[in-house]
Amino acid sequence: MTCVLVEYIVLVAVSVTILVEGQFPKACVSIESLKKKECCPVPSGFKEPCGKDGSRGHCEEIIVRKWSVTYDHFNPKHVLDDRYNWPRGVFERSCKCRGNYAGFDCSKCKYGYHGNECSQRKVLIRKNFANLSPEEQDKYLRYMNMSRFVESDYLLTTAFHQDINETINNGSDPTLLFTKVSVHELFVWLHYYTANRNTILPDKTEMPFMDFAHRGQGFPTWHRLYLLAWERTLQDLSGDEDYAIPFWDWTASEKCEICSEKLLGNVSSNGDVVGKYFANWTTICYPWGPNVTENTKLCNPRVNTGKLKRSPVQEKQANGFNAVFPTKKEVAFALRFETFDLPPFNRESSCSFRNILEGYANTTSGYRLAPVFTTVHNVVHVALGGAMATVQASSNDPIFLLHHCFVDQIFEKWLRKFKKDASALSATEAPIGHNRGDVIVPMFPVYTHEELFSESFSFGYDFEGVDKDGM
């Protein structure tokens, strides 16, 4: 049996207002809002919730698709996962924005729109990091470093949803369970929260992990929304509204040529990342090293888990295979597959674009790999090592966004080449959280995978060097 291929020939702490998409907006973390389970704040310049008096939006019930036995991968214990029915464990009503307005209070524009009435289209170009001027390369590092010191307008919690609700029912103050974080801490925590970790049951026992961002058909769309949210945040905190995250084309690399003193940092003999911006760059949610979080507790985003690390060398042996950067030939192989994904729609799938791109399938046959092997997206994480090689902690490293921006470019090439829409996604056969109508956990306001499964123009960006047919 062979895979079917389709061949196509052709610094200082800063105070700013930043509307990220993430966990819990500060404006909604009050005793009253948490008791009412309602997140419908009044935006600045308006008098009514969600800017209703300016026809921006209105407050309504959040409707999400509940996991049930109709899902192929359903387990009754899944409903005990803290991420079940997101975000209704905390808020059951939120702002429904009208037209091109967006954000948790309808004060922003949808991705790809701008202007006072959000009526003007905008398309930003994501460029190859290696081709940027030294000033533009440094800008990325400056903005990422800035995000470590700018306070987010979202709060995080180290308590599970059931703990928050029990605190409310007991008449105690639930706001004490929330903590302020920097923008960078917010985004690292969001990736940690959704990814590769066990389900913590109410009795504090564990069920084998669920991953809402990896090992399933939602991998490209989850990371697409994550990149969009982080890109907008970098625009807001820097005041550079036209900023676009660049991509790192690792197919042109035998080693990490951008890992230098002036750019993404060298690696010391003990694995610490050192360089212009990395003297005090520390991590959170790292599962090894000092101050690790117990498995039955959520990561505390305010706890330092050690210095940012990578492997001292970029080419190494890992689980018996050479961890080297993927080649253009391997990416081209993935782009030959017209089928986006196939049952069981997880790491066990063969002959599908998504599983080859994510790195769980062979780049010469298309068949799933043995667990110790990995390719394409995955092998870049392994080759870099340190935080990048650890799913929960990988987004601590600023190279993460450059890497995933290139993965998003490959996904975009596939979308344009085969002219696919969200009907390519399975409705019920994928792992929990990865199906077409499933909410992308833990983004707030809510989005589904279906909403993110369209060409990048829909979200106001394009890629340098890619034409309308994905060539």
Disulfide bonds with the S-S distance in Angstrom:
Cys3-Cys351 1.82
Cys28-Cys39 2.00
Cys40-Cys59 1.98
Cys50-Cys95 2.08
Cys97-Cys106 2.15
Cys109-Cys118 2.07
Cys256-Cys259 1.99
Cys285-Cys299 1.99
